């Protein structure tokens, strides 16, 4: 399957590419404003809206989502107590969902080529935008567009890159890619995106068989980076002032709790080995488990907690309460308490470093930072600054 996909991509890329963006046809993009080289944009195969966004999403109770296996990943968010789960088996075929949760207009986005599942606010400069899939890629990552101005946006960073919104950045919201059963445990009243999308798609089928364990990206990259990590390694990334901090899944598997500081604030990273890869087996419910994470502030009622792993569970050292990867205490003195989530993303290494090379990555040989970047905290262990 993967070899066939590579062949299709190669044939697609041999076709004329939009002549440096379409000033014609259905596009009205203002090409006078841009922050990238237009030659970095390549066709992903489908045309504009060839991968249809879900613009009128319907939701169902968890019990009605019997087609979703317990360990399949969902992109989840909770706003003012209202929780939603967007199954990756649906996002695989649509990539974008324009939605509103608790009055907040949001965009649930997922690029399977980069493993980037991110939820953004759709508010920009006081306006609510609606987004679609442009059909283009840059460094293997989906390029989105807004339907108000046809401006182009980079999904992995949320940045406007061509058109009137060039230089604007979508606000990232705290979200997680977690197993469906973890979502159910923490949000029993949370709703699930329905397969009733208005489109006929083979939901539950993965068109990228074996991709996660392949040799690297299957689409051309205009910017390549090198590191001690496998390019298909998953990174958990948080913002840290002038740069970013990243925790490889291989590092987290050795110790599923990492306490650290980012942007001057204490954070804690939880890891669970549960959660099936969306880009492994053709039948997504039969994929191998690769894990899932949560990133939180470790402060509850004004007091900082310290955490450790105990067998297959995570407990705080102060009360011994047991915590889920969603940041909820489910046993002990603090049962029912929730840690405040910290915005983060989970990406393939090759994809993230192509866009944000100034990233401190834990678990690789120690090196000295430069360029004015602040030295990392040592609470989480040693690592190195990675650059192109």
URCORPE-V974567 format. One record per residue. RES is the residue in one letter. NEAR is the number of other C-alpha atoms within 10 Angstrom. Layout:
# URCORPE-V974567
res,near
RES,NEAR
RES,NEAR
This chain:
# URCORPE-V974567
res,near
X,11
X,14
X,11
X,10
X,15
X,15
X,12
X,13
X,17
X,15
X,11
X,16
X,16
X,9
X,10
X,10
X,15
X,14
X,10
X,14
X,18
X,14
X,13
X,10
X,6
X,9
X,15
X,16
X,20
X,19
X,15
X,8
X,15
X,18
X,12
X,13
X,11
X,15
X,13
X,15
X,23
X,25
X,22
X,20
X,18
X,14
X,12
X,17
X,15
X,13
X,18
X,19
X,23
X,22
X,16
X,13
X,16
X,15
X,19
X,16
X,13
X,21
X,12
X,12
X,16
X,8
X,11
X,22
X,16
X,17
X,22
X,25
X,31
X,28
X,23
X,27
X,23
X,18
X,14
X,9
X,12
X,14
X,19
X,22
X,28
X,23
X,26
X,28
X,23
X,23
X,23
X,25
X,24
X,23
X,22
X,28
X,25
X,21
X,19
X,14
X,16
X,12
X,10
X,14
X,16
X,23
X,25
X,25
X,28
X,27
X,23
X,25
X,23
X,24
X,24
X,23
X,26
X,29
X,27
X,20
X,20
X,24
X,16
X,13
X,10
X,7
X,9
X,14
X,19
X,21
X,24
X,26
X,26
X,25
X,20
X,24
X,23
X,25
X,24
X,23
X,27
X,26
X,27
X,28
X,28
X,21
X,14
X,12
X,16
X,21
X,25
X,28
X,28
X,21
X,27
X,24
X,18
X,20
X,20
X,25
X,24
X,25
X,22
X,18
X,21
X,18
X,14
X,14
X,16
X,20
X,17
X,18
X,20
X,21
X,25
X,29
X,27
X,26
X,26
X,23
X,20
X,20
X,29
X,17
X,14
X,19
X,21
X,14
X,15
X,21
X,23
X,25
X,21
X,18
X,20
X,12
X,18
X,12
X,12
X,9
X,13
X,13
X,18
X,21
X,19
X,24
X,21
X,22
X,21
X,17
X,22
X,24
X,12
X,13
X,10
X,17
X,19
X,18
X,20
X,16
X,19
X,14
X,14
X,14
X,17
X,15
X,16
X,11
X,16
X,14
X,21
X,20
X,16
X,27
X,28
X,24
X,21
X,21
X,16
X,19
X,12
X,12
X,17
X,19
X,25
X,25
X,21
X,21
X,23
X,15
X,16
X,22
X,14
X,9
X,14
X,22
X,23
X,22
X,21
X,18
X,18
X,18
X,15
X,10
X,10
X,16
X,22
X,24
X,23
X,24
X,25
X,23
X,15
X,21
X,24
X,24
X,25
X,33
X,25
X,23
X,20
X,17
X,16
X,25
X,23
X,15
X,20
X,16
X,19
X,18
X,21
X,24
X,27
X,26
X,29
X,22
X,20
X,23
X,16
X,13
X,7
X,7
X,8
X,13
X,16
X,16
X,23
X,17
X,18
X,12
X,7
X,8
X,14
X,23
X,22
X,19
X,13
X,11
X,12
X,16
X,19
X,22
X,25
X,22
X,25
X,27
X,24
X,20
X,22
X,17
X,15
X,14
X,13
X,17
X,13
X,12
X,16
X,20
X,19
X,17
X,20
X,20
X,19
X,23
X,28
X,26
X,26
X,23
X,25
X,27
X,29
X,27
X,22
X,21
X,18
X,15
X,19
X,20
X,22
X,26
X,27
X,23
X,20
X,18
X,11
X,14
X,12
X,10
X,15
X,10
X,7
X,7
X,17
X,13
X,12
X,22
X,14
X,12
X,11
X,19
X,15
X,16
X,20
X,21
X,25
X,19
X,14
X,13
